[in-house]
């Protein structure tokens, strides 16, 4: 027994002397939980793919309140996790406080920017992907009126809405785009009942395609759309499977790739700001067996041509967060 303890002690000492070599990566999921079938679940998918490929393990924390953010970051850093990935823009403020205290730990924030030497800030061009699904919405609409239900009323979600509206009017300049945000607090990400209510209100105004960019709230949007016989558009993860034949498509935001890349590269992951748009395959739209009958070859050809034009710089999709304006008026 004494020899066994000595061997264990020696192994522990060796691990400590190796520094970060044996460090596990970690991820902090935003409010709504890792099984929100949207943003957080995309992050979880990336982490799980890394674990399956490598046989490695990682630490995770699911936040229950805003107040837990800084504590969660410090707990993982103190435990030696490296890198630590944070899903969600709301992690930016506490991370700006925590990161300088742990200069040997690499942090990765998704959807936020923190200007510290040990932070990788991952930003997606949601407006580009939303433009493409907006085109599909306009081509699928029979009424000429489409809807958008956002989560928390913040510039990031307005970026989705504005890109979507630009894609809609590119196909149908006379189209009407109705846009509603769910709320002004983090609770807006996890209120499917309210999401359903907003969708019914848009249907009453003539919308026959509704795009949800609202985290868990979007599940209510997709459900009501299916119940009322209109089309919906999912977001972040591929949500086509939730209501086959009712979800027109999903705007893919490859949060899974961002997490997988960070975990794979490890503590040496390059820091600074990294933008993932159409050119980097960071955003896109989903076609599978659940929606193949809803999207014709002509629709797909038009969207793919627009995608190529955006990448080439021939189509410029306005980014709402650059100046707080949108060239398309929404109701």
C-alpha positions as CSV (number, residue, x, y, z in Angstrom):
1,X,0.0,0.0,0.0
2,X,2.9,2.4,0.9
3,X,4.6,1.6,-2.4
4,X,1.3,2.3,-4.3
5,X,0.9,5.7,-2.6
6,X,4.5,6.5,-3.5
7,X,3.8,5.6,-7.1
8,X,0.7,7.7,-7.2
9,X,2.5,10.6,-5.6
10,X,5.3,10.3,-8.2
11,X,2.7,10.3,-11.0
12,X,1.0,13.3,-9.5
13,X,4.3,15.2,-9.3
14,X,5.2,14.3,-12.9
15,X,1.8,15.6,-14.0
16,X,2.4,18.8,-12.1
17,X,5.9,19.2,-13.6
18,X,4.4,18.8,-17.0
19,X,2.5,22.0,-16.6
20,X,-0.4,22.4,-19.0
21,X,0.6,19.4,-21.1
22,X,-2.1,17.2,-19.4
23,X,-4.6,20.0,-19.0
24,X,-8.2,19.2,-20.0
25,X,-10.2,21.7,-22.1
26,X,-13.4,23.1,-20.7
27,X,-16.6,24.8,-21.9
28,X,-19.1,27.0,-20.1
29,X,-22.5,26.9,-21.7
30,X,-24.7,29.9,-21.7
31,X,-28.1,30.2,-20.1
32,X,-30.6,27.8,-21.7
33,X,-28.4,24.7,-21.2
34,X,-26.4,22.5,-23.5
35,X,-29.6,20.8,-24.8
36,X,-31.3,23.9,-26.2
37,X,-31.2,22.3,-29.7
38,X,-29.7,25.5,-30.9
39,X,-26.7,27.6,-30.0
40,X,-25.5,25.8,-26.9
41,X,-26.2,22.3,-28.4
42,X,-24.0,23.3,-31.4
43,X,-21.2,24.0,-28.9
44,X,-21.8,20.7,-27.1
45,X,-21.7,18.9,-30.4
46,X,-18.3,20.3,-31.2
47,X,-17.0,19.3,-27.8
48,X,-18.4,15.8,-28.1
49,X,-16.9,15.3,-31.5
50,X,-13.5,16.2,-30.2
51,X,-14.0,13.7,-27.3
52,X,-15.0,10.9,-29.6
53,X,-12.1,11.5,-32.0
54,X,-9.4,11.8,-29.3
55,X,-10.8,9.7,-26.5
56,X,-10.1,12.8,-24.3
57,X,-12.3,14.3,-21.6
58,X,-13.3,17.8,-20.9
59,X,-14.9,19.8,-18.1
60,X,-18.2,21.6,-18.5
61,X,-20.4,24.0,-16.6
62,X,-24.0,24.9,-17.4
63,X,-24.9,28.3,-16.0
64,X,-28.1,28.8,-14.1
65,X,-27.8,32.6,-13.7
66,X,-25.7,35.6,-14.9
67,X,-24.1,35.8,-11.5
68,X,-22.3,32.5,-11.9
69,X,-20.3,33.5,-14.9
70,X,-17.1,34.9,-13.3
71,X,-17.1,32.2,-10.6
72,X,-17.3,29.5,-13.3
73,X,-14.4,30.9,-15.2
74,X,-12.2,31.2,-12.1
75,X,-13.1,27.7,-10.9
76,X,-12.1,26.1,-14.2
77,X,-8.9,28.2,-14.5
78,X,-7.9,27.3,-10.9
79,X,-8.5,23.6,-11.7
80,X,-6.0,23.9,-14.6
81,X,-8.5,23.6,-17.5
82,X,-6.9,24.9,-20.7
83,X,-8.3,26.2,-23.0
84,X,-11.6,27.3,-21.6
85,X,-14.3,28.0,-24.1
86,X,-17.2,30.3,-23.3
87,X,-20.4,30.2,-25.4
88,X,-22.2,33.5,-25.6
89,X,-21.7,37.2,-25.8
90,X,-22.8,37.7,-22.2
91,X,-19.5,36.0,-21.1
92,X,-17.4,39.0,-22.4
93,X,-17.7,41.3,-19.4
94,X,-16.7,38.8,-16.8
95,X,-14.0,37.4,-19.0
96,X,-12.4,40.8,-19.4
97,X,-12.0,40.8,-15.6
98,X,-10.9,37.1,-15.3
99,X,-8.5,36.7,-18.2
100,X,-5.7,39.0,-16.9
101,X,-5.6,37.1,-13.7
102,X,-4.7,33.8,-15.5
103,X,-2.2,34.8,-18.2
104,X,-1.1,31.2,-18.7
105,X,-4.7,30.1,-19.5
106,X,-6.1,30.5,-23.0
107,X,-9.8,31.5,-23.1
108,X,-12.0,31.3,-26.2
109,X,-15.2,33.4,-26.3
110,X,-17.9,32.7,-28.9
111,X,-20.0,35.7,-30.1
112,X,-18.0,38.2,-28.0
113,X,-14.8,40.2,-28.2
114,X,-12.3,40.6,-25.3
115,X,-9.1,42.4,-26.0
116,X,-6.6,40.4,-23.9
117,X,-3.5,38.6,-25.1
118,X,-4.7,35.2,-23.9
119,X,-8.2,35.4,-25.4
120,X,-9.5,34.2,-28.8
121,X,-12.6,36.0,-29.8
122,X,-14.8,34.1,-32.3
123,X,-17.3,36.1,-34.3
124,X,-19.7,34.8,-37.0
125,X,-21.1,36.7,-40.0
126,X,-24.7,35.8,-39.1
127,X,-25.9,38.4,-41.5
128,X,-24.5,36.5,-44.5
129,X,-26.1,33.2,-43.6
130,X,-29.3,35.0,-42.7
131,X,-29.3,36.6,-46.2
132,X,-29.4,33.2,-47.8
133,X,-32.3,31.9,-45.7
134,X,-34.1,35.2,-46.3
135,X,-33.9,34.4,-50.0
136,X,-35.4,31.0,-49.4
137,X,-38.1,32.4,-47.3
138,X,-39.1,34.9,-50.0
139,X,-39.1,32.2,-52.7
140,X,-41.2,29.9,-50.5
141,X,-43.7,32.5,-49.3
142,X,-47.1,32.6,-51.0
143,X,-48.3,35.7,-49.2
144,X,-45.3,38.0,-49.7
145,X,-45.1,38.4,-45.9
146,X,-42.5,36.7,-43.8
147,X,-41.6,36.9,-40.1
148,X,-38.6,37.0,-37.8
149,X,-38.6,36.2,-34.1
150,X,-35.5,37.1,-32.2
151,X,-34.4,36.3,-28.7
152,X,-32.9,39.1,-26.5
153,X,-33.1,42.5,-28.1
154,X,-29.4,43.1,-28.7
155,X,-27.3,44.2,-31.8
156,X,-26.2,40.6,-32.4
157,X,-29.8,39.4,-33.0
158,X,-30.6,42.5,-35.1
159,X,-27.7,41.4,-37.3
160,X,-29.6,38.2,-38.0
161,X,-32.8,40.1,-38.7
162,X,-31.2,42.7,-40.9
163,X,-29.4,40.1,-43.0
164,X,-32.6,38.0,-43.3
165,X,-34.6,41.1,-44.5
166,X,-32.0,41.9,-47.1
167,X,-32.2,38.4,-48.5
168,X,-36.0,38.6,-48.6
169,X,-36.2,41.8,-50.6
170,X,-33.4,40.7,-52.9
171,X,-35.9,38.1,-54.2
172,X,-39.1,40.1,-53.7
173,X,-38.6,43.9,-53.4
174,X,-42.3,44.2,-52.4
175,X,-42.2,41.7,-49.6
176,X,-43.1,42.6,-46.0
177,X,-40.8,41.5,-43.2
178,X,-42.3,41.5,-39.7
179,X,-39.8,41.4,-36.8
180,X,-40.3,40.9,-33.1
181,X,-37.8,40.4,-30.2
182,X,-38.8,38.2,-27.3
183,X,-37.4,40.4,-24.5
184,X,-34.6,42.5,-23.1
185,X,-33.2,40.1,-20.5
186,X,-31.4,36.7,-20.8
187,X,-34.8,35.0,-20.0
188,X,-35.7,35.8,-23.7
189,X,-33.5,32.9,-24.8
190,X,-35.6,30.3,-23.0
191,X,-39.3,31.2,-23.4
192,X,-40.9,29.0,-26.0
193,X,-44.4,30.0,-25.0
194,X,-43.7,33.6,-25.8
195,X,-42.0,32.6,-29.0
196,X,-45.2,30.8,-30.0
197,X,-47.3,33.8,-29.1
198,X,-45.2,36.1,-31.3
199,X,-45.4,33.6,-34.1
200,X,-49.2,33.5,-33.9
201,X,-49.3,37.3,-34.0
202,X,-47.1,37.3,-37.2
203,X,-49.3,34.6,-38.8
204,X,-52.3,36.8,-38.1
205,X,-50.6,39.6,-40.1
206,X,-50.1,37.3,-43.1
207,X,-46.7,35.7,-42.4
208,X,-46.3,32.2,-43.9
209,X,-42.6,31.8,-43.2
210,X,-41.0,32.7,-39.8
211,X,-37.3,32.7,-39.0
212,X,-36.4,32.1,-35.3
213,X,-33.1,33.3,-33.9
214,X,-33.9,33.0,-30.3
215,X,-32.2,30.0,-28.7
216,X,-34.7,27.8,-26.8
217,X,-37.5,30.3,-27.4
218,X,-37.2,29.3,-31.1
219,X,-38.6,25.9,-30.3
220,X,-41.9,27.5,-29.6
221,X,-41.7,29.3,-32.9
222,X,-41.1,26.1,-34.8
223,X,-43.8,24.3,-33.0
224,X,-46.5,26.8,-33.7
225,X,-45.5,27.1,-37.3
226,X,-45.9,23.4,-37.7
227,X,-49.3,23.4,-35.8
228,X,-50.6,26.3,-38.0
229,X,-49.4,24.9,-41.3
230,X,-46.8,27.5,-42.2
231,X,-43.0,27.2,-42.7
232,X,-40.3,28.0,-40.2
233,X,-36.6,28.5,-40.3
234,X,-34.3,27.2,-37.6
235,X,-31.0,28.6,-36.4
236,X,-27.5,27.7,-35.3
237,X,-27.9,23.9,-35.2
238,X,-29.7,22.0,-38.0
239,X,-33.3,22.0,-36.7
240,X,-34.9,20.6,-39.8
241,X,-35.5,17.3,-38.0
242,X,-37.7,18.8,-35.3
243,X,-40.7,19.2,-37.6
244,X,-39.9,17.4,-40.9
245,X,-41.7,19.0,-43.8
246,X,-42.4,22.2,-41.8
247,X,-38.9,23.6,-41.3
248,X,-37.9,25.2,-44.6
249,X,-34.3,25.2,-43.6
250,X,-31.9,26.1,-40.8
251,X,-29.3,28.9,-40.8
252,X,-26.2,27.0,-39.7
253,X,-23.8,28.8,-37.4
254,X,-20.9,26.5,-37.0
255,X,-20.3,27.0,-33.3
256,X,-19.4,23.3,-33.2
257,X,-16.5,23.9,-35.5
258,X,-15.2,26.8,-33.3
259,X,-15.3,24.6,-30.2
260,X,-13.8,21.6,-31.9
261,X,-11.0,23.7,-33.3
262,X,-10.2,25.2,-29.9
263,X,-10.2,21.8,-28.2
264,X,-8.1,20.2,-30.9
265,X,-5.5,22.9,-31.0
266,X,-5.4,23.1,-27.2
267,X,-3.7,25.9,-25.1
268,X,-1.8,27.1,-28.1
269,X,-4.9,28.1,-30.1
270,X,-4.3,31.4,-31.8
271,X,-5.7,34.3,-29.9
272,X,-7.2,37.6,-31.2
273,X,-10.3,38.1,-33.3
274,X,-11.4,35.4,-35.7
275,X,-14.4,35.9,-38.0
276,X,-16.2,33.0,-39.6
277,X,-18.5,33.9,-42.6
278,X,-19.6,32.2,-45.8
279,X,-16.0,32.1,-47.1
280,X,-14.8,30.3,-44.0
281,X,-17.9,28.0,-44.1
282,X,-18.8,29.4,-40.7
283,X,-22.4,30.0,-41.7
284,X,-24.7,28.5,-44.2
285,X,-28.1,26.7,-44.7
286,X,-29.2,23.2,-44.2
287,X,-30.7,20.8,-46.7
288,X,-31.4,17.2,-45.8
289,X,-34.0,14.5,-46.0
290,X,-36.3,16.5,-43.8
291,X,-36.7,19.6,-46.0
292,X,-35.5,18.4,-49.4
293,X,-39.0,18.5,-50.9
294,X,-39.4,22.1,-49.7
295,X,-36.4,23.5,-51.6
296,X,-36.4,23.2,-55.4
297,X,-33.4,23.0,-57.6
298,X,-34.1,26.5,-58.8
299,X,-34.2,27.8,-55.2
300,X,-31.0,26.2,-54.3
301,X,-29.3,27.4,-57.5
302,X,-30.3,31.0,-56.8
303,X,-29.1,30.8,-53.2
304,X,-25.8,29.1,-54.1
305,X,-25.2,31.8,-56.8
306,X,-25.8,34.5,-54.1
307,X,-23.4,32.7,-51.8
308,X,-20.7,32.8,-54.4
309,X,-21.4,36.5,-55.1
310,X,-21.1,37.4,-51.4
311,X,-17.8,35.5,-51.1
312,X,-16.5,37.3,-54.2
313,X,-17.6,40.7,-52.9
314,X,-20.2,41.3,-55.6
315,X,-23.0,41.3,-53.1
316,X,-22.4,43.3,-50.0
317,X,-24.7,42.3,-47.1
318,X,-25.0,45.1,-44.6
319,X,-23.8,44.3,-41.1
320,X,-26.2,45.9,-38.6
321,X,-23.6,46.0,-35.8
322,X,-21.3,48.2,-37.8
323,X,-23.6,51.3,-37.6
324,X,-26.8,50.2,-35.9
325,X,-28.8,50.6,-39.1
326,X,-30.6,48.3,-41.6
327,X,-31.3,49.3,-45.2
328,X,-34.5,47.3,-45.1
329,X,-37.4,48.6,-43.1
330,X,-39.1,45.9,-41.0
331,X,-42.5,46.1,-39.3
